[in-house]
Amino acid sequence: MPRSAWLYPVLAVLLFAAVSATGYSFAPSAAGWVFAAVLLVILFGTVFAAVHHAEMIAERIGEPFGTLLLTLAVTIIEVALISTIMLGDTPAPTLARDTVFAVVMIVCNGLVGLCIFIGGIRYREQDFQITGANLYLSVLFVLATITLDMPNFTLTAPGPIYSTAQLAVISVVTLLLYAVFLYTQTIRHRDYFVSGANEAAAHGEVMSDRETAISVVLLLVSLLAVVLLAKKFSLVVDVVTVKIGAPPAFAGLVVAALILLPESVAAVAAARKNDLQKSINLALGSSIATIGLTVPAVA
């Protein structure tokens, strides 16, 4: 286990304890920017640590459950960041929409293509389950339409937003769609999301029970640490947005970049190991989980 896998979660907990004990609040001063830099490094490191431990557990439980676990871990981090910033000192009611849109845009227009390109350069040809990819995209199109597009055409509430009742219905629908997709992915048509490379990796070196237990504990600590530091991070994002004169959607892009970076690294690494199926599972799975779980959670 790399040292950073346990060091950053410990540093994150210690930083939160120190800030809470001293009552420190971020301010745009020299000391404040130093604190922001330290916070950002530790937060990024902790997110990467969480993804690392999720990957370790994923290798133990196999595909597609492993990818699902990794996606859910990242979604928990995303929900924590979005909820904290939305309810922060500077309210950002559109942050969830901006983040979801940014995630879908980055994944579909960048990450998937990057994985295919890198894998193609290295191996010339790679295999993945087209049926599984079609299922991902079919569900993603429906979820994106009802959450990002349809609010532009509703008339109950002023502006391109859902009313409370409409939002409740949409939340239930997205959860049901995601639940049906999970049933399809893990039970009904599990073979659509597993390739030969996945099966070969499953017969490789397996983690011991002790290593798995340690990864589970550190994963929980990492997720908790990110949730605890999310409030401090939201203050920095608010100040930076005002300082550079960025539009409100900037915060959504920052959150999307933060949560997608470690997952993107994992997807690209899988493509470099000739496991394009895992890359597709990670990339498109993160988009579906972002809409299917984040929207109901923050609604």
C-alpha positions as CSV (number, residue, x, y, z in Angstrom):
1,M,0.0,0.0,0.0
2,P,1.5,3.4,-1.0
3,R,2.2,5.8,1.9
4,S,-0.2,8.4,0.4
5,A,-3.1,6.0,0.7
6,W,-3.2,6.4,4.5
7,L,-1.2,9.6,5.0
8,Y,-3.6,12.0,3.2
9,P,-6.8,10.7,5.1
10,V,-4.9,11.1,8.4
11,L,-3.8,14.6,7.4
12,A,-7.3,15.6,6.4
13,V,-8.7,14.5,9.7
14,L,-6.0,16.3,11.6
15,L,-6.5,19.5,9.5
16,F,-10.2,19.4,10.2
17,A,-9.6,18.9,14.0
18,A,-7.1,21.8,14.0
19,V,-9.4,24.2,12.2
20,S,-12.4,23.2,14.4
21,A,-10.4,23.6,17.6
22,T,-9.1,27.0,16.6
23,G,-12.3,28.2,15.0
24,Y,-10.3,29.4,11.9
25,S,-12.3,30.7,9.0
26,F,-10.9,31.3,5.5
27,A,-10.2,34.9,4.5
28,P,-8.5,36.2,1.4
29,S,-5.2,37.1,3.1
30,A,-1.6,35.8,2.8
31,A,-2.2,33.3,5.5
32,G,-5.6,32.4,4.1
33,W,-4.2,31.6,0.6
34,V,-1.5,29.4,2.3
35,F,-4.3,27.6,4.1
36,A,-6.3,27.3,0.8
37,A,-3.2,25.7,-0.9
38,V,-2.7,23.2,1.9
39,L,-6.4,22.4,2.0
40,L,-6.5,21.8,-1.8
41,V,-3.5,19.5,-1.7
42,I,-4.8,17.5,1.2
43,L,-8.3,17.4,-0.2
44,F,-7.1,16.2,-3.7
45,G,-4.8,13.7,-1.9
46,T,-7.7,12.3,0.2
47,V,-9.9,12.0,-2.9
48,F,-7.2,10.0,-4.7
49,A,-6.7,7.9,-1.5
50,A,-10.5,7.1,-1.4
51,V,-10.4,6.1,-5.1
52,H,-7.3,4.0,-4.5
53,H,-8.9,2.0,-1.7
54,A,-12.1,1.7,-3.7
55,E,-10.0,0.2,-6.6
56,M,-8.3,-2.2,-4.2
57,I,-11.7,-3.5,-2.9
58,A,-13.0,-3.5,-6.5
59,E,-10.2,-5.9,-7.6
60,R,-11.2,-8.2,-4.7
61,I,-15.0,-8.3,-5.5
62,G,-14.6,-8.3,-9.3
63,E,-16.5,-6.6,-12.1
64,P,-18.9,-5.1,-12.5
65,F,-19.4,-4.7,-8.7
66,G,-15.9,-3.2,-8.4
67,T,-16.6,-0.4,-10.9
68,L,-19.9,0.2,-9.2
69,L,-18.2,0.5,-5.8
70,L,-15.7,3.0,-7.2
71,T,-18.5,5.0,-8.8
72,L,-20.6,5.1,-5.6
73,A,-17.5,6.3,-3.6
74,V,-17.0,9.2,-6.0
75,T,-20.7,10.0,-6.0
76,I,-20.7,10.3,-2.1
77,I,-17.8,12.8,-2.4
78,E,-19.7,14.7,-5.1
79,V,-22.9,14.9,-3.1
80,A,-21.0,16.1,0.0
81,L,-19.2,18.9,-2.0
82,I,-22.4,20.0,-3.8
83,S,-24.6,20.0,-0.7
84,T,-22.0,22.0,1.3
85,I,-21.5,24.6,-1.4
86,M,-25.2,25.0,-2.1
87,L,-25.9,25.6,1.6
88,G,-22.8,27.7,2.2
89,D,-22.5,31.4,3.0
90,T,-23.1,32.2,-0.7
91,P,-26.1,30.2,-1.8
92,A,-25.7,28.4,-5.2
93,P,-29.1,26.8,-6.0
94,T,-28.0,25.9,-9.6
95,L,-24.7,24.2,-8.5
96,A,-26.2,20.7,-8.8
97,R,-27.3,21.3,-12.3
98,D,-24.0,23.0,-13.3
99,T,-22.0,20.1,-11.8
100,V,-24.1,17.4,-13.5
101,F,-23.9,19.1,-16.8
102,A,-20.1,19.6,-16.4
103,V,-19.7,15.9,-15.5
104,V,-21.7,14.7,-18.5
105,M,-19.8,17.1,-20.8
106,I,-16.4,16.1,-19.6
107,V,-17.1,12.4,-19.7
108,C,-18.9,12.2,-23.1
109,N,-16.8,14.8,-24.9
110,G,-13.4,14.1,-23.3
111,L,-12.8,11.1,-21.1
112,V,-14.3,8.4,-23.2
113,G,-12.5,9.6,-26.3
114,L,-9.2,10.0,-24.4
115,C,-9.4,6.4,-23.2
116,I,-10.1,5.1,-26.7
117,F,-7.4,7.2,-28.2
118,I,-4.7,6.2,-25.6
119,G,-5.7,2.5,-25.8
120,G,-5.7,2.7,-29.6
121,I,-2.3,4.3,-29.8
122,R,-0.8,1.6,-27.6
123,Y,-2.6,-1.6,-28.7
124,R,-4.1,-0.5,-32.1
125,E,-7.3,-2.6,-31.3
126,Q,-9.2,-3.0,-28.1
127,D,-12.4,-4.9,-27.2
128,F,-15.4,-3.8,-25.2
129,Q,-19.0,-4.8,-25.0
130,I,-20.9,-2.6,-27.4
131,T,-24.3,-3.8,-25.9
132,G,-23.2,-2.6,-22.5
133,A,-22.1,0.8,-23.8
134,N,-25.4,1.1,-25.6
135,L,-27.2,0.5,-22.3
136,Y,-25.1,3.1,-20.6
137,L,-25.8,5.7,-23.2
138,S,-29.6,4.9,-23.4
139,V,-30.0,5.4,-19.7
140,L,-27.8,8.5,-19.7
141,F,-29.7,10.1,-22.5
142,V,-33.0,9.7,-20.7
143,L,-31.6,10.9,-17.3
144,A,-29.9,13.9,-18.9
145,T,-33.1,14.9,-20.8
146,I,-35.4,14.8,-17.8
147,T,-33.0,16.6,-15.5
148,L,-31.2,19.1,-17.7
149,D,-33.5,19.7,-20.7
150,M,-37.1,19.4,-19.6
151,P,-36.9,22.2,-17.0
152,N,-36.6,24.6,-19.9
153,F,-40.1,23.7,-21.0
154,T,-42.0,23.5,-17.8
155,L,-44.4,26.3,-16.9
156,T,-45.4,25.6,-13.3
157,A,-42.5,27.6,-11.8
158,P,-40.9,30.7,-13.2
159,G,-37.6,30.2,-15.0
160,P,-36.0,27.0,-16.2
161,I,-36.6,25.1,-13.0
162,Y,-38.9,22.4,-11.6
163,S,-41.6,23.1,-9.0
164,T,-41.3,21.3,-5.7
165,A,-43.8,18.6,-6.8
166,Q,-42.2,18.2,-10.1
167,L,-38.7,17.9,-8.6
168,A,-40.0,15.2,-6.2
169,V,-41.4,13.2,-9.1
170,I,-38.2,13.6,-11.2
171,S,-36.1,12.5,-8.2
172,V,-38.2,9.3,-7.8
173,V,-38.0,8.6,-11.6
174,T,-34.2,9.1,-11.6
175,L,-33.8,6.7,-8.7
176,L,-36.0,4.1,-10.3
177,L,-34.2,4.3,-13.6
178,Y,-30.8,4.0,-11.8
179,A,-32.1,1.0,-9.8
180,V,-33.3,-0.7,-12.9
181,F,-29.9,0.0,-14.5
182,L,-28.1,-1.5,-11.5
183,Y,-30.2,-4.6,-11.7
184,T,-29.4,-5.0,-15.3
185,Q,-25.7,-4.3,-14.8
186,T,-25.2,-6.6,-11.8
187,I,-27.8,-9.4,-12.2
188,R,-29.9,-9.6,-15.4
189,H,-27.2,-8.9,-18.0
190,R,-23.9,-8.8,-16.0
191,D,-22.1,-10.3,-19.0
192,Y,-22.7,-7.1,-21.0
193,F,-20.4,-5.2,-18.7
194,V,-17.5,-7.7,-18.4
195,S,-14.8,-8.3,-21.0
196,G,-12.1,-10.9,-21.3
197,A,-9.6,-8.5,-19.8
198,N,-11.8,-8.3,-16.7
199,E,-12.0,-12.0,-16.3
200,A,-8.3,-12.4,-16.7
201,A,-7.6,-9.8,-14.0
202,A,-10.0,-11.6,-11.7
203,H,-7.6,-14.6,-11.7
204,G,-4.6,-12.5,-10.8
205,E,-3.2,-11.8,-7.3
206,V,-6.0,-11.4,-4.8
207,M,-5.8,-9.2,-1.7
208,S,-5.8,-10.9,1.7
209,D,-8.6,-10.5,4.1
210,R,-6.5,-8.2,6.3
211,E,-5.6,-5.9,3.4
212,T,-9.2,-5.8,2.3
213,A,-10.3,-4.8,5.8
214,I,-7.6,-2.1,6.0
215,S,-8.8,-0.7,2.6
216,V,-12.4,-0.7,3.8
217,V,-11.6,1.2,6.9
218,L,-9.3,3.7,5.1
219,L,-12.0,4.2,2.4
220,L,-14.6,5.1,5.0
221,V,-12.1,7.5,6.8
222,S,-11.2,9.1,3.4
223,L,-14.9,9.7,2.5
224,L,-15.6,11.1,6.0
225,A,-12.6,13.4,5.7
226,V,-13.7,14.8,2.4
227,V,-17.2,15.4,3.8
228,L,-15.7,17.2,6.8
229,L,-13.4,19.4,4.7
230,A,-16.1,20.2,2.1
231,K,-17.3,23.2,4.1
232,K,-13.9,24.7,4.2
233,F,-13.4,24.0,0.5
234,S,-16.7,25.8,-0.3
235,L,-15.5,29.0,1.4
236,V,-12.4,29.0,-0.9
237,V,-14.5,28.4,-4.0
238,D,-16.9,31.2,-3.1
239,V,-14.0,33.7,-2.7
240,V,-12.1,32.6,-5.8
241,T,-15.3,32.8,-7.9
242,V,-15.8,36.4,-6.8
243,K,-12.2,37.4,-7.1
244,I,-11.8,36.3,-10.7
245,G,-15.3,37.4,-11.7
246,A,-16.4,34.0,-12.8
247,P,-20.0,33.1,-13.5
248,P,-21.9,30.9,-10.9
249,A,-21.4,27.8,-13.1
250,F,-17.6,28.0,-12.3
251,A,-18.2,26.3,-9.0
252,G,-19.9,23.4,-10.7
253,L,-17.0,23.0,-13.1
254,V,-14.5,23.0,-10.1
255,V,-16.5,20.3,-8.3
256,A,-16.8,18.3,-11.5
257,A,-13.1,18.5,-12.1
258,L,-12.2,17.6,-8.5
259,I,-14.4,14.5,-8.4
260,L,-13.7,13.3,-12.0
261,L,-9.9,13.7,-11.8
262,P,-9.1,10.5,-9.8
263,E,-11.7,8.5,-11.7
264,S,-10.3,9.8,-15.0
265,V,-6.8,8.7,-14.0
266,A,-8.2,5.2,-13.2
267,A,-10.1,5.0,-16.5
268,V,-7.0,6.1,-18.5
269,A,-4.8,3.6,-16.5
270,A,-7.3,0.8,-17.4
271,A,-7.1,1.7,-21.1
272,R,-3.3,1.6,-20.9
273,K,-3.6,-1.9,-19.4
274,N,-5.7,-3.0,-22.4
275,D,-8.9,-3.0,-20.3
276,L,-11.1,-0.6,-22.3
277,Q,-14.2,-2.2,-20.8
278,K,-13.3,-1.0,-17.4
279,S,-12.6,2.5,-18.8
280,I,-16.1,2.6,-20.4
281,N,-17.7,1.3,-17.1
282,L,-15.9,4.0,-15.1
283,A,-16.5,6.9,-17.5
284,L,-20.2,6.3,-18.4
285,G,-21.0,4.8,-15.0
286,S,-19.9,8.0,-13.3
287,S,-22.2,10.1,-15.5
288,I,-25.2,7.9,-14.8
289,A,-24.5,7.8,-11.0
290,T,-24.0,11.6,-11.0
291,I,-27.5,12.1,-12.3
292,G,-29.2,9.1,-10.8
293,L,-27.9,9.7,-7.2
294,T,-26.8,13.3,-7.0
295,V,-30.0,14.9,-8.2
296,P,-32.3,13.1,-5.8
297,A,-29.8,13.6,-2.9
298,V,-29.6,17.4,-3.3
299,A,-33.2,17.9,-4.4
